[in-house]
Amino acid sequence: MQEGWLIYNKQDAEKNKTFIDWFIGEAYLQNLSLKLIFREELTIGIMNNERIIYKNGKRITQPDFAIVRTIEPLLNKHLEACGITAFNSSNVARICNNKALTHHYITDLSIPMVDTIYIKKELITATPPISYPFVIKDVLGRGGKQVYMIENYQEWLEGIEKYIENDIIIQRCDVQLGKDIRVFVVGKEIIGAVLRMSTNDFRANFKLGGSARWYELNDNETSMINKIINYFDFDMVGIDFLIGANGEMLFNEIEDVVGSRTLSSVSHINILREYVKHIKQKLSN
């Protein structure tokens, strides 16, 4: 039986216990051994000119694969360099956990998106580069956090003084606020899509109190999503789209460490069954 690590930091593991148990159980049903490993217990680096992976300060038998549920592309890269197959790959983790970098690559596919400006933290000035209103996002933020609506000069000054910790992107907000579409993807397959909505926030994230319902993709939307899927080597991700004034989908971001709460709330799809099938297939190749 092939053995794998399911890597979480301790805080996230506590909040996702049901998902973790489900994942380990689904792997067992498909003859894979999956063990929860806390990131805080791992030490990675170079010793005596060799890459090392220690657990609690000691060498540990390496797994065949690792499912990385932390945001740390270097960890994915280090595991791969040690001969461990990482899900998602370090390349997907590197691109998709940086909103500016993600938009940079998606632009090559001629996928529609709102106007987006990249700004390094040290180059932010008192005068914003586009007119109000707009949204600022930390390039490393996720889950709807580090996202702020800016409607005037005072909010801009407050935003850059109090909230900005990393580089940012600035985006126009001429979209249907409080709505977005998340598309769940495993490998090259679209598993399903949900429409997320909020009546009290311009962000539609489920964790921030939004609601969700099943969304049926049309042929044009499916074709656009498949362009993204075929460009990358995804394992399991969520691709998010804003909704334009005329109902058109506009690319927003890709979640590398994606959960399944919304999909599970609106359907009976077992996305982890499909993910484990994908993992087994990729390992066999």
N, C-alpha and C positions, 0 to 999 in steps of 0.2 A: 504493500500500500504506500503510495507516495505521500510525503509529509509536507505540510505547509504551515507557515506562521500567519496569523491574523494580527497585524500590528496596530495597536491603538495607544494613545496616551491614556493615563489612568482616569482623568476627569471625563473624557469622552466615552470611555468604556463603561463607566457607571451609568451614564445617560442612555447608552445604547445596548444595555444588557439583553433585551428581548431580541434585537437584531442580531447580536453576536451569537446567542444561543441558537437562533434560527439558522444562521450561516454555518455554524459548526455541525448542526444536525443535518442540514442539507448536504454538506460535504460527505458526511459519514454514509448517508444513503447512496451516494455515488462512489463509494470506495476510496475516498480521500480522507486523510487524517489532517485535521486543522486544529491548531493550538493557539489560544490567545497569548500574545506576547505584549507586555507593556513597553512602550518606547523608552520610558525612564530607566528601564533595566538594561538597555542595550548601550554598549560603547562601540563606536566605529572609528576607524582611523588607520594609521600606518605605524607599525612597530617592526623594528629590524628590517626595514625596507619591504615589508609585506603588509597587505591589507588585512585587518583583523575585525572580527565581530565577537565581542565579549558580552555575556549575560551575567549581570551581578559580579563583574570583575573577573570572570573565568571564561575560558574558551568553551564553546558550545558546538555540538554537532550541527552543521548547517542543514537547513531544510531544502527540499527540491524547489520550493516556490514560496513567495511571500505576497500576501495581499496587504498593501500599505494603506492604512486608513488615517494617516497623519499627513499634514501638509509640509513635506520636506523633500523636494526633488533630489537633493544630494543623497538622502538615504536610499531612495530607489536606485540611483546611479551606483552607489557603493555596493548594494546587494547584487546588482547585475554584474559588476566587475568581479565579484566573488563567485560568480557562476550560478547565482540564484535568479530564477525568473521572477520579475516583479510585475505585479498587477496593481495599477496601471504602470506602463513603462515610464522610465525616467524622462523620456522625451515628452510624453503626454503630460506628466506631472509638471515639468518645467514650463511648458507653454500655457497649460490651462489654469495654473495657479497664479498667473500674472495677467490681469485683464488687458493691459496694453499690448503685451506680446500676443495674446489670443486674437485681438482685433487686427494686429499686424498680419497674421497669417490668414485669417478668414477673408481679409480684403482681396487676397489673391484669387479667391473663388468667385468673386463678383456677387457675394451674398449681400443683400440690402441691410443696412444698419443706420442708426442715427449718426449725425456728425459727432466725431470723437476726437478730442485733443489729448495728447500725452504730455505730462509735465513732470519733470524731476522735482523733488521736494525743494532742493536748494535754488531752483529757478522760479519758484512761485513768487509773484509780485502782487502789489496792492491793486493792480488793475487786471481784471480777468480777461482772457483772450476772446471770449464770446459774450454776447448780450444776455441779460437775464430774461427769463429764469433758466436755470440749468441745474444739472445734477453733478456732484463731485463724488468720486469713488476711489477709495484706497485700492491700488492695483493688487494688493495681496488680501483684500477683504473677502469674506464669503458669508453665505447665509443671510444676506441683506444687511449685514453690519458694515460700518464704515461707509455708509451711503447717505448723502445729505442733499436735500433740495435747497438751492440757493436762489432767492427771489429778489435780493437787493444788495446794495453795497455793504450795508452793515452786517448782513448774514455772511457775506463773503469774507469780510475781515474776521468775524468771529470763527468762521469755519477754518480758515488757514491758521488761526492762532491756537484754537483749542483741540481740533479734531484730527488734523493731518499729521500722521506719523511716518508715512512712506511716500513714494511717488504716487501720483494720482492720474486719473483720467477725468476729463470734463465732457459731459454729453448734453446735447440738446434734449429737451423733454417734451417735444411736440408729439406725444404718443397718448394712448389711453392709460392714464395713470391708475395705479392700483390693480392692474391686470398684467399677467404674462402667461406664457405657455412653456411648460417644461416637457421635453421629449426624453424619454428613457431609452438608452442604447446599450446593447450588449454585443460586442464584436462588430459585425457588419449589419446587425438586425435592429430595426426599430421595434421596441417592446411595447410601447404605448406612449400616450401623451395626456397631460392634464392641463386644464385651464385653472390658474390660480388667481384669486380675486380678494381684494380687501376694500372695505367701505370706509375705513378710517385711517388709511395710510397709503402714500403713493407707491410703497413697496408691497408686493403681493405675496411675500414669502409665507409659507405655511407656519413656520416656527414663530413668526411675528404676529400670529392671530388671523391670518387669512384663511379663506375657504378654498375648496377645490372641487372640480367635477371633471369627468372624462371628456377628452377633446378628440374629435374625429378629424384626422388630418386629411386634407384633400390631395389630389394628385400633384398639384404644383408645389405644395408644402412638402410632401414626401420627397419629391425630386430634389428640392433645395437641401433638405436634411441629408439625403444620400450623397450629395456632393461633399458635405462636410465629413460624413462617415468614411467615404472612400479616400479622402485626403489624409486622414489620420489612421493610426493603428490603435483604436480604442479597445479597452477591455470592458469596463462598465463606466458610463458617464451619464450626466444629465446635460442636455443642450437647452439653454433658455433663450426665449425670444420675447421681445416687447411686441406690442400690438399697435400698429399705426392708426391714424385717424380713419382710414378706410377699411380697417380690419386686416391689413397686410401684416405678415410676420416680419419682424426686424431683428436680426441677430443681436443677442445681448451678452451671453457668456457661456462657458462650459465648466461644469462642476466635475472636477476630478474625483473627489471623495463624495460621491452622491449617495444620499439615503433613499428610502423608498416609502416614506410615510404617506405621501400624497397618493402615489400609485396604489398602495395597499388600501387606502381609504375609499377609493372610487372603483376598484376592480378586484377580481379574484386571481389576478396574475401573480404567479410565483416567480418573481424576477431572479431570486437567488438560485432557483433550480436551473434557470437558463444560464446564469453566470457560471455556476459550477460546471455545467456541460461545456461551456466555452473554455474554462480553465483546463479541463481534462483534454479537450481537443488541442489546445495550444501546447500543452505539455507533451502530448503524443507526437506533435510535429517537430 
